[in-house]
Amino acid sequence: MTPSAHALAAIEILTAVEANHRPVASALKDWGASHRFAGSGDRARIASVVYDALRSRASIAWRMGSDAPRALVLGALAFVRGATTEDLARAFADARHAPEPPTDAEAAAIASASLDGAPAHVRGDYPEWLDASLARAFGEERAEHGAALARRAPLDIRVNALKADRAKVLRSLAHLNPVETPLSAFGLRIPLGDDGRGPPVQAEPAYQKGLFEVQDEGSQLAALVAGAAAGQQVVDLCAGAGGKTLALAAQMRNRGQLYAYDSDVRRLSPLHDRADRADVRNLQIRAPKGEADVLSDLRDRADLVLVDAPCTGTGTWRRNPDAKWRMRPGALEQRNLEQDEVLDAAAGLVKPGGRLVYVTCSVLKEENEDRVAAFRARRPDFAATPAAAAAVEAGLPQLAAFANADGDALLLSPRRSDTDGFFVAVLRRA
Ligand SMILES: C[S@@+](CC[C@H](N)C(=O)[O-])C[C@H]1O[C@@H](n2cnc3c(N)ncnc32)[C@H](O)[C@@H]1O
């Protein structure tokens, strides 16, 4: 398929998303199933155009004067990828399957488009109804933070210290030109292609051998700040597929006991294979069993409980721009209830003197500082660790630069730390 045919397919897919209110991932899957001639490379290139359009949907719509799928795709090609009207006209005229060449009005929009005078939610490419929340988080700079969350995300991997070191993985992936990430001592960043796609690293022999995992540098840092140590009793209470569990296991060097729990048994299932591949030997996966409390034996026993809480995921909008536009008022309140519940459950597992580390991949205070404040009002026996001290304890003093306004938690974000958005609060039980 030609790049013009990819653009045409992207318009079709965005049209289906809009018409049927479908998640974009399932619309992409359906398109692939009904266009079998398109290989995996074509499907990935089409998805990349769709995601470029969605990340910048509001600002493209403003500049093009339309939020129709065609305007979004032409805008993505022009404003994200740098194509001129002439480039588009030539490419579309030369291809058999292609969108119609740009109209005069579209050409004029592409040539003269500016975001001057656009409101913050347009410049920052986020839903208007979230403006007050983003203003609480970032004040006058919310449009710039939103714009950073609307850029393409890098491809980061975490070297598995149980099996390798950075030098070894750098050598095995040399053909992909990785560089060391600036903040995590276990991170490597792999350059993306011009179209924003990363190489299929999971097909690499080094991945199959468990030498590394795909994990954003911000997620790596959250796990490092949690600070699991060899010999400890550690609970990962919202383990999901285990991204952070595996990072904690590497810190523990297979000594002590690590427990992974998630209230959704289906999310835990990939962790079994992932842990085997990573050579993790001190992990017990505690899947929920009906009404039974499968963690009752751990009450007041854990040196560390990590709560990687269910959240709106605003910090991961670069990777999941569809979620940004699908998020509805009410979702925040629902997540807040879950966050309070899981914090209370975690508190019951921490031993006196132990740590509870609360993490979200959201930048919103409603899910972060507000939840910690409400928790501390319920549980005055837990004290917040200043962010600078938590960074030093984790051997990462440079993270003190990312302390939140109150100085009692870390706030990472694309604009602050060139990572996904993460909030990390370290609480210690008296
Ligand atoms: C942010 S995700 C976890 C991601 C995972 N830790 C990782 O690093 O890949 C949050 C998880 O919390 C789980 N969850 C939601 N409510 C929970 C509860 N009350 N107890 C335990 N897990 C819960 C969800 O099923 C979801 O998998």
The ligand as a MOL file (V3000), in Angstrom:
LIG
                    3D

  0  0  0     0  0            999 V3000
M  V30 BEGIN CTAB
M  V30 COUNTS 27 29 0 0 0
M  V30 BEGIN ATOM
M  V30 1 C -2.6920 1.0040 36.6830 0
M  V30 2 S -3.2890 -0.6030 36.5690 0 CHG=1
M  V30 3 C -1.9040 -1.5690 37.0870 0
M  V30 4 C -0.7360 -1.6120 36.1380 0
M  V30 5 C 0.3880 -2.5220 36.5860 0
M  V30 6 N 0.7670 -2.3210 37.9620 0
M  V30 7 C 1.6010 -2.3750 35.7100 0
M  V30 8 O 2.6000 -1.7480 36.1160 0
M  V30 9 O 1.5730 -2.9220 34.5880 0 CHG=-1
M  V30 10 C -4.3770 -0.7050 37.9280 0
M  V30 11 C -4.8790 -2.0880 38.2710 0
M  V30 12 O -5.6210 -2.0060 39.4770 0
M  V30 13 C -6.5580 -3.0560 39.4680 0
M  V30 14 N -7.5370 -2.7990 40.5490 0
M  V30 15 C -8.6230 -2.0040 40.5360 0
M  V30 16 N -9.2310 -2.0140 41.7430 0
M  V30 17 C -8.5110 -2.8320 42.5390 0
M  V30 18 C -8.6220 -3.2730 43.8900 0
M  V30 19 N -9.6010 -2.8490 44.6830 0
M  V30 20 N -7.6870 -4.1340 44.3560 0
M  V30 21 C -6.6840 -4.5630 43.5690 0
M  V30 22 N -6.5350 -4.2040 42.2790 0
M  V30 23 C -7.4230 -3.3360 41.7700 0
M  V30 24 C -7.0760 -3.0430 38.0590 0
M  V30 25 O -7.6360 -4.2940 37.7040 0
M  V30 26 C -5.8040 -2.7130 37.2600 0
M  V30 27 O -5.1980 -3.8770 36.7550 0
M  V30 END ATOM
M  V30 BEGIN BOND
M  V30 1 1 1 2
M  V30 2 1 2 3
M  V30 3 1 2 10
M  V30 4 1 3 4
M  V30 5 1 4 5
M  V30 6 1 5 6
M  V30 7 1 5 7
M  V30 8 2 7 8
M  V30 9 1 7 9
M  V30 10 1 10 11
M  V30 11 1 11 12
M  V30 12 1 11 26
M  V30 13 1 12 13
M  V30 14 1 13 14
M  V30 15 1 13 24
M  V30 16 1 14 15
M  V30 17 1 14 23
M  V30 18 2 15 16
M  V30 19 1 16 17
M  V30 20 1 17 18
M  V30 21 2 17 23
M  V30 22 1 18 19
M  V30 23 2 18 20
M  V30 24 1 20 21
M  V30 25 2 21 22
M  V30 26 1 22 23
M  V30 27 1 24 25
M  V30 28 1 24 26
M  V30 29 1 26 27
M  V30 END BOND
M  V30 END CTAB
M  END
